Amino acid sequence: MSYKNAKDVLPDELIREIQKYIDGDLLYIPTKSVKTEWGIRSGARQKYAERNHEIRERYKESASIEELARLYFLSTDSIRKIVCGLSSEGTRRAL
């Protein structure tokens, strides 16, 4: 995100109108592009999906919940949710 001076990009009439609501403070204007889901642009979603797949595979190979929690620095409850295929909303997903 870059900062631009409103005087450089907006007509004076629009600046005066905006100043009626906010004067001298910073204002964030979101892009008009379609929003992407969390983690898509940064790759975080894919990273966590791969990690969770790895956790499920290790669990299938007899790793304990406690061992996986220590290995991945997660709580035992988080590991249980991952190996049971629960999403953050508590709904069951296919393994």
N, C-alpha and C positions, 0 to 999 in steps of 0.2 A: 504494500500500500504506500503510495507516495502522497505528499502534501503539495497542494497547489494554492496559490493566492487567488481568492475569488475574483479579484479585480482583473486577473489575467485570463479568466475563462468564462466569466458570467457577465451578462449585460447589467448595466448600472441599475436599471429598473428592478431586476430580479434580486440584486444584492440588497436594495432598499427594502424590498418585501421580506426577505429572509431576516433582515435586521430587526423587523418588528417582533420576531419570535426569539431570536438569539443574536446577541450583539457582542462581538469581540471574543466569543468562545470558539473552541474547535467544534466542527460539525462533520460527522461521518456520513457520506452518501454512498449507500450500497450500490453494487453494480446491477445493471438490469439483466444480466445474463441469468440463465437458469441455475438454480442452486444445485450443487452436487451433494450427495449424501456424505455423512461424516467419514473421514478417513480415505476417501477416494483419491483426492488430489495429492495428498501427502504420502499415500501408500501405507498408512497405518492400518487400515482395514485388512489389507492383504497380509501384512506382517502378523497381525494378531490371529488371522485365520490359519496361517501356516503354523504359528506357535501352538494354537489350540489343537490342530491336527496332530502335531508332534506329541502333545500331552496325551491325547487319546490313544495314540499308538503305543507310547511307553506304558500307559495304564494296561492296555491289552497284553503287553509283554510282562505283566506282573509287577510293575512299579507301584508302590503304595501311594495313597493320597498324601500322606505326610512327606514322603520322599519327594514327590512331585512339587509340593508346596515349597519345600526348601530349595529345590533345584531352580524353580522359576520365580522365586520370591513373591509368591501369591499366598493368600489364605487358603486353608483347607476347604472352606466353603466355596471359594472361587474355583478351585480344582474340581470339586464335586459337581458344580454347575457345568463345567466344561466337559467332564467325562460323561455326564448324564445327558448332554446335548441341550441344556437349558440356555435360552437367550437371556439378556439382561431384563427382559420384561417377565421372565418366569414361564415362558411358553416353551414347549418341547420342540426341538428341531431334529431333523433326521441326522443320524450319525454318519 
